[in-house]
Amino acid sequence: QAKMSRPVQAQRLEGIDKNIWVEFVKLATTYSTVNLGQGFPDFPPPDFLKEAFVRAISGENHMLHQYTRAFGHPPLVKILAQLFGKLLGRDLDPMTNVMVTVGAYQALFCCFQAFVDAGDEVIIIEPFFDCYEPMVKMAGGMPVFVPLRPKAPKHGKLMSSADWQLDPAELASKFNERTKAIVLNTPNNPLGKVFSREELQLIADLCVKHDVLCISDEVYEWLVYDGKEHIRIANLRGMWDRTVIIGSAGKTFSATGWKVGWTVGPNHLLQHVRTVHQNSVYHCATAAQEAVAQGFQRELELYRKPDSYFVQLPKELQQKRDWLVQSLDAVGMKPIIPEGTYFLVADISEFKSDVPDVPDSDEPYDSRFAKWMVKNKGLAVIPLSTFYCAAHKKNYNHFIRFCFAKEEATLKAANDLLQKWKREKTS
C-alpha cells in the first residue's frame, strides 16, 4: 500500500493539540477523593426539567426522536426569543435572531469560524476560558491578550473578583485596524468576576469606535450573587448590531451533559454562524431541546418570582460559595470571593513550603501544586495559569480554581481534607 511521500501539514493546529482538561480529568479520576476541579454540578437538575425530558422521550410524539429544525427546535427558539426579547427590550425573530447549538462550546466555535479570517486579531481578556485561544488560532486569527489586574483589597479584607480590573489605557492600546473581535465573558470563568456597567461601557465604546465585533459569553448569566446585576453588553448603545450573545442550558439548568446552548444576535451576524453550524454539526438533539424549551416556559411564567429556579439556584450556590470561602480562609488559602459563576480562585502562597519550587521549570508552579495536591491530598482543582496565554502563565502561578457547584457532602469532604492537611502542617 502506497504511503504519503510527505507528512501532512496542519499548520493552524500546530501547538494547540494539548488540552489541560484531558490531563487533569485523568488525574482526578485516578487519585481524587474529592473533585472540585471540573465545572459541573454533582447535584441533579430540577425535577421539572427531568420530568420534561422523560415526557419528551416516552410520550406520544414520536417525532421528538427524529430530526428537528437544524437551527433550533421551534418551541425552543420561540421561547428563547420571548425571554431574551424581554431581557434585551427588543422584538426578536426566533428564526433569525436565535440559533441553538451543541452547548455553548459549539456556539463559540461557530462564531470564531464565521467571523475570524487569516490575520484578524481577536482581543481576549485574561484569565479566559481556555478554549478561546485555540479556537481563534484554528480560524487563522491572532489572539491578543489583555489581563484583568488585581488591586490589593482594603486591609484585613478578603479580595473580591471585583478587585480584578482592566486598565483602560492598556485595553485601548490593543485595538487597531486589524482587530476583528473582542471576547467578553461575564460572569467570568475562572474568577467569578461580574463586569460592571462602567467596565462594559469602556469595552462598548472601543468596539463602536473601532468597528469591532463582541462575542459575549454569558453562560453564567443567572448565577450572580450578593444582589449584583448581570448586565448585557448588547443593551448598551451601538452594541446590539455588533454583538453575538452565547448562552447555555447546561449552566442555566444544572444539566451540563445535555449540551444545549444558543446564540442570540442580529440576523446579519447570525446568518454567518448558521452557515458554519449547518456545515459542521448541522443538528442538535431534539428531545433535550424540547425539555429545555419546557424549562424556559416555566421560568418565563415565574420570572423574578420566589419559586423561579433562576432565583433559587443562585441563593443555594451563594451559600455553598460562602461555606467554601470560610473553609479555605480557615486553613490559610486566601479565597478571592466571586461575584458569580460556579468558581472560586484561591491564593496558595501560604502552602508553597509543602510543594518546593523547581527552578527553571517550564511548568507553572500552580500546575505542579495542583498535581501534587490531587496525588498526595486527594483533592482535585484546576491551576489558574491554565486560563492565561503562555507568555503570562508565570505571572499568575500561585492561584488555583475550585468549583463549589457541588453537594454539601462533597464540600464537607473537601473541608475535611483541608483541615487534615492543616493539622499535618502545624504538628
N, C-alpha and C positions, 0 to 999 in steps of 0.2 A: 504494500500500500504506500502510495507516494506521500511524503511528508512535506509540509510547507518549507520552502527554502529559506525564509527569513522569519524572525519572531514577529508575532502580531504586536502592533503598536497601539496602545490605548492611552495616548499622551494626556488627555484631560483627566484620566483616572490615576495618573502617577502619584503615589504617595498618599492617596486618600482611602486606601483599602482597609486601614486599621480602624477598628471600632471599639472604643473603650467598653461599651456595654457587653460585647461578647466576652471579653476577659473578666470583667467584674461580676457578671451574672454567673459565669462558671465558678469563680472563686466563692461567691455567696452560696451556690448550690453545694459545693464541696465542703466548705468549712463552717458556714454561719449557723449559729444557734438562733440569732435574731437578724432579720434582714430589713434594715431601714435605708437600703440603697435605692433600688429602682422606684420610680414614681407611679405606683399603683396601690389602690386601697386593698387591704386584706379583709375588708368587710363587704357585705353584699350590696348590690344596687337596691333601690327602694322596691318594696313589694309591688307597687302599681306598675312599675316598669317590667319586672319579671313576669307578672301576670299578663301584660300586653304581649310579650314575646311568646308566651305559651299559647295565648289565643291566636296569634298570627300563624304559628306552625301547626296547631291542632284543630283550627276552626274549619268552617265550610268553604272558605275562599281559597280554593286550591291554586289560584293564580299567584298567591303570595309565595309559592315555591318556584316561580318562574321569573324570567327577566322582567324588570320594570323599566321605566324610562331611564335612559343612560345617564342623564344629568341630574337625576334625583327622582325618587318615588314621589308621584304627585301629592299625596297627602302630607309628606314631609316638607317639600319645598313650599307648599301653600302655608303651612303653619309657621315655618321659619320666616317667610316673607311677612306674615302678620306680626310676629313677635319683634323682628328686627325693624320693621316699619315703625312700630311703636317706639322702640328704643332710639331710633335714628330720626324720628319725626318726619318721615317721608313715605310716599306710596311706593312699595316695592312690587315688581312683577316677579312672581315665583318662577316663571320660565326663563327669565333673562337676568335677574339680579341675584339669584341663588343657585349654587351648584353643590351637590352632595359628592363627597369623596371618601376614599377608604382611609378614614381617620384624618386628623389634621396633618399628619405626616405627608400623605399624598397630596393634600391641598398645597402644602409648601413646595413640594417637588414640582407640581404643575405650574405654580407661579414662577419659580426660577426658570423652568424650561421655556415658559411662554414669553417672559419679558427680558431675560438676560441674554445678550448676544456677546460674541467674542470681543474682548477688550472692554466691555462695560464694567464700571466699578459699582460695587454694592456695599453700602456702609452697614456694618454690624456692630451693635452696642455690646460691649463686654461687661460682665460674663453673659454668654449667649448659649441657648440650647444648641448642642454640639453639631446637629445635622446642617445648620445654616451654611457653615463654611464649605463642606464637601459638596453640598447641592449647588452652591454658587459656582464652584470650580467645574463641576460636571456640565454646567450650562455654558462654560467657556468664559465666565466672568472672573473679575478680580475682587476678592474680599478686601475691604478697608476697615480697620478696626479702631473703635474709639471707646475708651474704658469709662465706666462709672467709677469715680474716685471716692474712697471712703474719707469722711470727715470725722474727726475724733468727737465722741459724744461728750455731753457735759459730765463733769467729774462725778464718779460714783454711779453713773447710769449705764445700763447696757446699750450697746449700739443697736440702732434700728436699720432696716433696709432703706428707710428714707434718708439715712446719713450717707448713702452711696449716690453720688450725683454726677451729672455731666458737667464738664467745663464748657460754657457756651462758646468761648473763642476757639477751643480745641475742636469742638463739634463743627463749627462753621468752617474751619480750615480744611475739613475733609471733603467738602462739597466743591465740585468743579464741573467742567463741561462733559467729563466722561462719566459722571455719576448718574446711573440709571435708577437706582432704588435705595431705600433705607429699610432695614428690617427692624420693626419695633415689637417688643414682647412685653406686654403689660397685662396683668401682673407677670413679673419676670421670674422665669426659671433659670438659674437656681436661687437667686437672692430672696425672692418673695417681694421685690420692690413693686409698689403701685405708683406709676408715674403721675405726678401732679398735673393740674391744668396748665400751670406755668411751664413745666418741662415739656409737655405736649405742644404747647403753643410755640415754644422755641423750635422744636422739630418741624412743626407745620409751616412756620414762616420760612424756614430754609427750603423745605420741599417746594413751596409756592415760588419762592424767589428763583430757584434753580431748575424748576420744572421737573421735579423728581417724584417717582412713584413711592408710595409707602405700603409695604407688606406688613400688615398689623396682625401679629399672632396673639389672639386674645382667648386662648383656650381655658384660662383660669378666671374668666370674667365674673363668675358668680362666687368665687372663693376669695373674698375680700373681708378683712377683719377690722375690729376696733372702730366701726362706724365709717370707715373710709369709703370713698366712692370710686367705682371703676368708670373712668371717662373714656369715651370712644373718640379717637382722633378724627374719625370720619365726620364727626359732628362739628369740628372746627372749620372756620371759614376757608373755603377753597380746597378742602381736603376730600370731600365725597368723590369728586371726579378723578382723584389720583390715589385712592386707597382701595386695597383688597383686604377685607377682614377675614380672618381664619378662626373657625370655632371647632369644638369637639364635644360630641355626646359622651365620649369616654370620661372626660373630666367633669362635664356637667351633671351626669347621672351616675358617676362611680361605676362605669362599665367599660373599662379601657379595652377589654378583649373584643368588644363588639365592632370596633374600628369603623365608627360612623363619624365623619367630620363634614365640614362645609366651607364654602367661600361665599361671602356676600360682597357685592360691589356693583359699580355701574356696568351696563352691558358692553360698552366699548372696551372695557378691560376683561370682563369675564368671557367674552367671545373667544379670546385667545387661550384662556385657561381651559375652556371647553374643548378646544382643538387638541390640546395635549392630552386631556383626560380621555377623549374618545379614541385616541390612537395609542393608548397605553393600557390603562386598567379597563376602560370602557364602561364598566358597570359595577355597582356596589350591591351588597347582599340585601335582597328585598325584604325578608322578614324582620331583620334588625331595623331597617328604615321604618317599617310600619310601626314597630314597637316604640321607637324614638318619637315618631310623629304623635302617637297617643300620649307619650310622656309630656311632650311640649303642649299638647292640647290642654292637659290637666293644669300645667304650670301657668299657661296664659290665663285660664279661668281663675286661678288662685294668686295672680300676680301681686306681690308685696303683702299677701295675707299671711298670718302666722303659720297656717298649715302648709304653705308652699315649701317644696323641697329646696328651692333656691334660697329660702330664708332659714330653714332648719339646718341644712348641711354646713354652711359657714359657721353657725353657732357651735355646732358639735366640733368642727375642726379647730375653731379658736380655742376651745377648752383643751383639746389634745396638744395644740401648739404650746399653750401656757404651761401645761404639765411637763412637756419635754424641755422647755426653756428652764424651768425650775430644776429639773433633773440634771441638766448639763451644767448649769450655774453652780449647783451644789458640789460637783466634782472638780470644777475648775476649768471646764471647757467653756469659753466665753461665747454664748449664743448671740447671733445677730437677729433681733426679733423681726420676723417677716410680717409685712402688711397684707400679704395674700399668698395664694398657692398652697401646695402640699409640702413645701420645703422650708428648711431652716438650715442656715450656714453657721458653723461654729469655728472659733479660733482655737487651734490645738497647740499654741506656743508653750503652754504650761506642761505639755506632755512630751516635749521633744526629748527629754532625757531618757525616756523609755525606748525611743527609736533613734539611735545615733545617726547623725548626718553622714553621708558618703561624699567626700569632696570630689569635685569634677564629674559627678554623675550626670548623665543626660536626663535621667528620670526625675521629675519634680518631687520635692520632699513629701508633699501631701499624698502623692500616689503611692510612694513606698510605705508611708504611715498607714494608709487605708488597707494595703495588702497585708502588712504586719498585723494590724488590728483584727482583721477577719480571721487570719490564721491562728493568732495567739489568744484573742479575746472572744472570738465567736460573734462579733458584731460587724455587720456589713454596712458600709456607707460608700459615698462617691466623693473622690477628691475634687475640690473646686477648680484646680488647674485644668481639668477636663473641659471646662467651659471657657477657655481662653485660647487664643492663637499661639502657635509655637513660640513666637518672639516674646510673649507676655506671661507665659506659664510660670516662670520662676519668680515673677513679681507678686504672685498671689498663691504661694505654695504652702501656706500654713493655715488653710481652712479646709473643712470637709462638709459635705452636704448630707443632711438627714431628711428622710421622708417621714412625716408624722401622720399621714393619712392611713392610720393603722388601728386595729382593735386595741382596746385598753390593755388587754393581756399582753399584746406584743410590746407596747410601750413600757409596761411594767417589767417585762422580761429584760428589755434594754436597760432600764434603770437599775435592775439587779446586777447586770453585768458591769455597769459603770461604777456602782457602789463597791462591788467586789474589787475592781481594779484600783479604786481609790484607797481601799484598805491595804491592798498589797503595796501600794506606793509609800504609804505612811508607816507601815510596820517595820 
